[in-house]
Amino acid sequence: MSLASIRYFWRSADPIPSAIRLAIWYVLIAGGWIIVSDRLLRVIATNAEDLTNWQTLKGWVFVAIMAIWLGIERWRTLTHNQMINDKLRAANAELQELNASLERRIAEHIAPLQTANQELSELNQELETFTSIVSHDLKAPLRVIDGYSQLLFRFHASHLDEDGRQCVQNIRAAIKQMNQLIDDLLAYTHIERKPLHYTVIDLDNILQEILAPYTEQIIDRGVVVERDLRCSRLYVDATGLTIALRNLIDNALKFSVHVPQPRLTIGCDIQHNAVRLWVKDNGIGFDMRDHDRIFTIFQRLHPQEAYPGTGIGLAIVRKAVERMGGRVWAESSPGVGATFYLEIPNANASSSPPTD
């Protein structure tokens, strides 16, 4: 046993070392008293009666000494325990004060967040109400106008001159544009509120669903559609990705409408822990100085008459991709087409050979 261990054992206030230490002291004191007192009595006592008296006195002296020593030890123990209890109470009081202070600080920080959350909930409720009004109350008059314009054109076209018939067609075109604008606005607001739902998807199946409504247009215009899919299964928000790709494909077909040999390429590749998709066309393209502008809602680079649209599609793409923690950008030059890229975190992406 080392000197440090002996020192710790001798000074420790733990129950077992204290009890052993007390027993050792008792043995030393009692044993020493017996040895010394017996030898002293041999010298002092001259007869048996004196020896008996001295032994009685010796016993009482021993009892007194032990009582004093045990009292001192008990006092030291109680004092030590009281000191520890005082320290514990002080530490506990300090800890309670710190907890109370921490709770106050947390409450002070949470209060603005709770207020902001309440305001956000109220805004979401107002937005929900607005969406309901837009989807029903605003579109209802449009349906009435569209219905009467169809009746006017169907049953009274013979009473209209060329300008009159053109006016009716303009009315119907404006109604169609307004309906599309309302639908796009609703889609834009729904993206923000719709919860993300990640699942494993087959990209090829998603593209088939997106391209199906454009089949007639693709055949009539002779659009060459190419797929360069180097990844097959993706772990993403299926709804968000579908919305983004649908708007990019619609954008590519729209801005290549005047190209003699339109070409559309859709690609996918794995980039570390992300999946990168792209939609490339050989349409009119745009100046890269307008790059940030095209992803802003209601921003258009071309007149409505030349390329119909609402100016919301690419804003929807950006919002859908950013909600998934991704990013979107484009590369283009005027007259040579554009390539739009989506990069989305995708931990469970799997690779496959390129698809012809």
ABEGO torsion letter per residue (X at the ends): XBAAAAAAAAABABAAAAAAAAAAAAAAAAAAAAAAAAAAAAAABABAAAAAAAAAAAAAAAAAAAAAAAAAAAAAAAAAAAAAAAAAAAAAAAAAAAAAAAAAAAAAAAAAAAAAAAAAAAAAAAAAAAAAAAAAAAAAAAAAAAAAAAAAAAAAAAABBAAAAAAAAAAAAAAAAAAAAAAAAAAAAAAAABBBBBBBBBAAAAAAAAAAAAAAAAAAAGBBBBBBBABABBBBBAAAAAAAAAAAAAAAAAAAAABABBBBBBBBBBBEABBBBBBBBABAEBBAAAAAAAABBGBBABBAAABBEAGAAAAAAAAAAAAAGBBBBBBBBBGAEBBBBBBBBBAABBBBBBBX
